[in-house]
């Protein structure tokens, strides 16, 4: 069903709403070097935001969109996202485009504001990565910005889980966790800890649930599964491992981390505590970042096709409009030296 067109918002409308002259509004919104009093600048920016002037300016300019693809990412500090972005840049370069990147740390308001601002820069397409489920819920500013962008002729791709009407690509995180859980249960381990990362991150929550499902399917009692929240970082995994060690491990024979960075931190924490991996405890991760092969001992993990996902997201962004595609990629377990059968 076609969307009703929104009235065009002009610079005159913004100036009138802010109670300033058109020239003052123009200086503020065009980034002029001529100074405007702070109180007038604040009023103009507030009026432009309320009237969604930037979005309409972007819509008028969409016909002459540039060659950039704007990536709005949760966190650029993780090795897995680094692999995704590198693949995006390689794929974009083959099409004569380039990728610009903004990090939002997963904050919903910051995501929405970043998309609003980027639209004024007339990107060829937007790719939004998110660890939360992006839904077309009333009042969700990011969803509203993206849907408005689409109505104005823009293309967007979601890297993650969504019910929004955009092409989307992501991973079967529940299945990924289940693979790790089934493998560890198959080794005979019956008391297990899961380093689950930060609560509220949809992808990690799904991996945790998958781990539990795989473990219980393999004969582990749910009461023997300890779920340990921790920061999604090397230090988060290190601290969680040290806490488990300080508590005497409570008979835990295996530790499943929801990503490799946490798992690698846990390896260091156990080593410092004098706990042998895999002699005393088996450890697994998820992602298969390059360092997973180089740590000692090499890390057992569920490898995700990160580079493939990044490249396909760019191909979606550059493709002509067509039926909406939602693609979910699966991982494969890579057994290395941090796991062994229960003695």
matplotlib code that plots the C-alpha trace (Angstrom):
import matplotlib.pyplot as plt

x = [0.0, 1.6, 2.5, 0.9, 3.3, 4.4, 4.2, 7.5, 9.1, 10.9, 13.6, 10.9, 8.9, 11.8, 12.6, 9.0, 8.8, 12.0, 11.0, 14.1, 14.9, 15.4, 19.0, 19.6, 18.1, 20.1, 23.4, 22.6, 21.5, 24.1, 27.0, 28.0, 31.1, 29.2, 28.3, 24.7, 23.8, 23.6, 20.0, 19.0, 21.0, 19.3, 15.9, 16.6, 18.0, 15.0, 12.6, 14.4, 14.3, 10.6, 9.7, 12.1, 13.6, 16.8, 14.9, 13.0, 16.2, 17.7, 14.7, 15.0, 18.6, 18.2, 18.0, 21.7, 22.9, 26.6, 28.7, 29.0, 27.3, 26.7, 27.2, 25.7, 27.2, 26.8, 30.4, 33.5, 36.0, 35.1, 37.3, 34.2, 32.8, 36.2, 36.0, 32.5, 33.5, 36.6, 34.5, 32.0, 34.7, 36.1, 32.7, 31.8, 35.1, 34.4, 31.2, 33.0, 31.5, 33.0, 31.8, 31.6, 31.2, 29.5, 29.4, 26.4, 27.4, 23.9, 22.1, 18.6, 18.4, 21.9, 21.1, 18.1, 19.9, 22.8, 20.5, 18.8, 22.0, 23.5, 20.5, 21.4, 24.8, 22.9, 24.4, 23.7, 22.4, 22.3, 23.4, 22.4, 23.8, 22.1, 22.3, 18.7, 15.6, 14.6, 10.8, 8.2, 6.9, 5.1, 7.4, 10.6, 12.6, 15.1, 12.3, 10.5, 13.7, 14.4, 10.8, 10.8, 14.1, 12.6, 9.5, 11.9, 13.5, 16.5, 17.7, 18.5, 19.8, 19.6, 22.5, 20.7, 17.2, 14.2, 10.6, 11.0, 10.4, 14.0, 16.5, 18.2, 21.1, 22.1, 23.1, 21.2, 22.4, 20.2, 21.5, 25.0, 24.7, 23.0, 25.9, 28.3, 26.1, 25.5, 29.3, 30.2, 27.5, 28.7, 32.2, 30.5, 30.6, 27.7, 28.4, 28.8, 29.0, 27.9, 29.7, 26.6, 27.8, 25.7, 22.0, 19.8, 21.9, 19.5, 22.2, 24.0, 20.8, 19.8, 23.3, 22.9, 19.4, 20.9, 23.7, 21.2, 19.0, 22.0, 23.3, 20.0, 19.4, 22.7, 21.8, 23.0, 20.4, 19.4, 20.1, 23.7, 24.1, 25.3, 24.7, 27.3, 26.7, 29.8, 31.1, 31.5, 35.3, 38.5, 38.5, 34.9, 35.9, 39.0, 37.1, 34.4, 36.9, 38.8, 35.5, 34.7, 38.2, 37.9, 34.7, 36.5, 34.7, 31.9, 32.6, 32.3, 33.9, 33.3, 32.8, 30.9, 31.5, 29.1, 31.9, 35.6, 36.8, 35.1, 36.5, 40.1, 39.8, 38.6, 41.6, 43.9, 41.9, 42.1, 45.8, 46.5, 44.4, 46.3, 43.5, 44.5, 42.6, 41.5, 42.9, 40.7, 38.0, 37.0, 36.4, 34.5, 33.7, 31.8, 32.9, 36.3, 38.2, 41.8, 43.2, 41.2, 43.7, 46.7, 46.1, 47.5, 45.8, 43.9, 40.3, 37.4, 34.7, 31.6, 32.8, 30.4, 30.7, 31.4, 33.1, 30.4, 27.7, 29.4, 29.8, 26.2, 24.9, 26.7, 25.4, 21.9, 22.5, 23.6, 21.0, 17.9, 14.7, 12.9, 11.2, 12.4, 15.0, 15.7, 18.8, 20.1, 23.5, 24.6, 27.9, 30.0, 31.8, 35.6, 37.1, 40.5, 42.6, 40.6, 38.2, 38.6, 36.3, 35.5, 37.9]
y = [0.0, 3.3, 5.8, 9.2, 11.9, 14.3, 18.1, 19.6, 21.5, 24.6, 26.8, 29.4, 27.0, 26.3, 30.0, 30.8, 28.0, 29.2, 32.9, 34.0, 35.3, 33.0, 34.2, 33.2, 29.8, 29.3, 30.1, 27.6, 24.7, 25.3, 25.2, 28.8, 30.2, 33.4, 33.2, 33.0, 33.7, 30.4, 30.9, 31.4, 28.4, 26.2, 27.4, 26.8, 23.3, 22.4, 23.6, 21.7, 18.5, 18.9, 19.6, 17.0, 19.5, 17.6, 14.5, 16.5, 18.2, 14.8, 13.6, 16.4, 15.6, 11.9, 12.0, 13.1, 10.8, 10.3, 7.1, 6.6, 3.8, 4.9, 2.2, 2.8, 0.3, -0.5, -1.0, -0.8, -2.0, -5.7, -7.9, -9.5, -6.1, -5.3, -8.3, -7.3, -3.7, -4.8, -7.1, -4.3, -1.9, -4.5, -5.2, -1.5, -0.7, -3.2, -1.2, 2.2, 3.1, 3.7, 3.1, 5.7, 4.4, 5.8, 4.1, 4.4, 1.9, 0.4, 3.4, 3.7, 7.5, 7.8, 5.4, 7.4, 10.7, 9.4, 8.2, 11.5, 13.4, 11.0, 11.4, 15.1, 13.8, 12.0, 8.5, 6.1, 3.6, 3.0, -0.2, -0.3, -3.0, -3.6, -6.1, -5.3, -6.4, -3.6, -3.4, -1.1, -0.2, 3.1, 5.7, 4.0, 6.9, 4.7, 2.8, 6.1, 7.6, 4.5, 4.2, 7.9, 7.4, 4.6, 6.7, 9.4, 6.9, 5.7, 2.1, 0.6, -2.8, -4.1, -6.2, -8.0, -9.1, -7.0, -7.1, -3.7, -3.8, -3.7, -6.3, -7.9, -10.2, -11.8, -15.0, -17.9, -17.0, -19.5, -22.3, -21.1, -21.4, -24.8, -26.1, -25.2, -26.6, -29.9, -30.3, -29.7, -32.0, -34.6, -34.4, -35.6, -32.4, -32.1, -28.9, -25.9, -22.1, -19.8, -16.4, -14.6, -11.0, -7.9, -8.3, -6.7, -7.6, -9.7, -11.6, -12.7, -13.5, -15.8, -17.5, -18.0, -19.6, -21.8, -22.9, -23.9, -25.8, -27.7, -28.6, -29.8, -31.8, -33.5, -34.5, -31.6, -30.7, -27.1, -26.6, -27.5, -24.6, -21.4, -18.2, -15.5, -12.0, -10.1, -7.1, -8.0, -7.7, -9.4, -7.9, -9.1, -12.7, -12.4, -11.2, -13.8, -16.6, -15.3, -15.2, -18.8, -19.8, -18.0, -19.9, -23.2, -23.6, -25.4, -28.5, -26.6, -28.7, -26.4, -22.7, -21.5, -17.9, -16.1, -14.6, -15.2, -12.0, -13.1, -16.6, -15.4, -13.2, -16.3, -18.3, -15.6, -15.5, -19.3, -19.3, -16.7, -18.7, -21.8, -23.7, -25.7, -25.4, -28.0, -30.3, -28.8, -27.0, -26.9, -23.4, -22.5, -19.2, -17.9, -16.0, -17.5, -14.2, -14.6, -14.5, -17.6, -19.7, -18.0, -18.1, -20.9, -23.3, -22.5, -21.8, -24.1, -21.9, -21.7, -20.0, -17.4, -16.3, -12.7, -11.6, -13.2, -11.4, -8.0, -8.5, -9.6, -6.6, -4.3, -6.2, -5.8, -2.1, -1.6, -3.7, -2.4, -2.4, -5.7, -8.2, -7.9, -10.5, -11.7, -13.9, -15.8, -17.4, -20.4, -21.1, -24.3, -25.7, -25.7, -28.0, -27.0, -27.5, -25.7, -28.6, -32.3, -35.1, -35.4, -37.7]
z = [0.0, -1.0, 1.7, 1.7, 0.8, 3.5, 2.9, 1.9, 4.7, 3.6, 5.1, 5.5, 7.7, 9.9, 10.3, 11.1, 13.7, 15.3, 15.2, 13.3, 9.9, 6.9, 6.6, 10.3, 9.8, 6.6, 8.4, 11.1, 8.8, 6.1, 8.5, 7.6, 9.3, 10.1, 13.8, 15.1, 18.7, 20.7, 21.7, 18.0, 16.9, 19.5, 18.4, 14.7, 15.4, 17.6, 14.9, 12.1, 14.2, 15.0, 11.4, 10.1, 7.8, 7.3, 6.2, 3.6, 2.4, 1.9, 0.1, -2.5, -2.9, -3.2, -7.0, -7.0, -4.2, -3.9, -4.0, -0.2, 1.7, 5.3, 7.9, 11.3, 13.6, 17.3, 18.2, 16.0, 18.6, 18.3, 16.1, 14.6, 13.5, 12.1, 9.8, 8.7, 7.9, 6.0, 3.8, 3.3, 2.1, -0.3, -1.8, -2.1, -3.8, -6.6, -7.3, -7.2, -3.9, -0.5, 3.1, 5.8, 9.3, 12.5, 15.8, 18.2, 20.9, 20.5, 22.0, 20.4, 20.4, 19.1, 16.3, 15.3, 15.4, 13.5, 10.7, 10.7, 10.3, 7.7, 5.5, 4.9, 3.5, 0.7, 1.0, -1.8, 0.8, 4.6, 6.3, 10.0, 12.3, 15.6, 18.5, 19.5, 17.5, 15.2, 15.1, 13.6, 17.0, 17.5, 18.8, 17.8, 16.3, 14.4, 12.7, 11.9, 10.4, 8.3, 7.1, 6.2, 4.4, 2.3, 1.4, 0.2, -2.2, -0.1, 0.3, 3.7, 4.8, 8.3, 9.6, 12.4, 13.3, 12.3, 11.1, 9.3, 5.5, 4.5, 3.2, 6.2, 6.8, 10.1, 11.8, 13.4, 16.8, 18.6, 16.3, 16.8, 20.6, 20.3, 18.2, 21.0, 23.7, 21.9, 21.3, 25.0, 26.2, 23.8, 25.4, 28.6, 30.6, 33.0, 35.0, 32.8, 32.9, 30.1, 29.9, 28.5, 27.9, 28.6, 29.2, 26.6, 23.5, 21.4, 19.5, 22.7, 24.5, 21.6, 21.7, 25.4, 25.0, 22.2, 24.5, 27.1, 24.6, 23.2, 26.6, 27.9, 24.7, 25.3, 28.9, 31.0, 33.7, 33.5, 37.2, 36.5, 34.0, 35.5, 33.4, 34.2, 32.8, 31.9, 29.8, 26.2, 26.2, 26.9, 30.4, 31.0, 30.2, 32.3, 35.4, 35.0, 34.8, 37.9, 39.8, 38.8, 39.9, 43.2, 43.9, 43.3, 39.9, 41.8, 39.8, 36.4, 33.7, 30.8, 30.0, 26.9, 26.0, 23.7, 21.6, 21.1, 22.8, 26.0, 25.6, 25.1, 28.2, 30.1, 28.9, 30.4, 33.6, 34.1, 33.3, 35.9, 38.5, 37.8, 36.1, 33.1, 29.8, 28.7, 31.4, 34.2, 32.1, 28.4, 26.9, 23.7, 21.9, 18.9, 15.8, 14.8, 14.8, 13.6, 17.1, 18.0, 16.0, 17.5, 21.3, 23.3, 23.3, 20.0, 20.8, 20.0, 18.5, 16.3, 13.1, 11.6, 8.0, 9.0, 5.8, 3.6, 5.6, 5.2, 1.5, 1.0, 3.0, 0.5, -2.5, -1.0, -0.5, -4.1, -5.8, -7.5, -5.5, -5.5, -3.1, 0.5, 1.4, 5.0, 5.0, 8.1, 7.9, 9.9, 11.7, 11.9, 14.9, 14.7, 17.4, 18.6, 21.6, 24.4, 24.6, 25.5, 26.6, 30.2, 32.1]

ax = plt.figure().add_subplot(projection="3d")
ax.plot(x, y, z, "-o")
ax.set_aspect("equal")
plt.show()
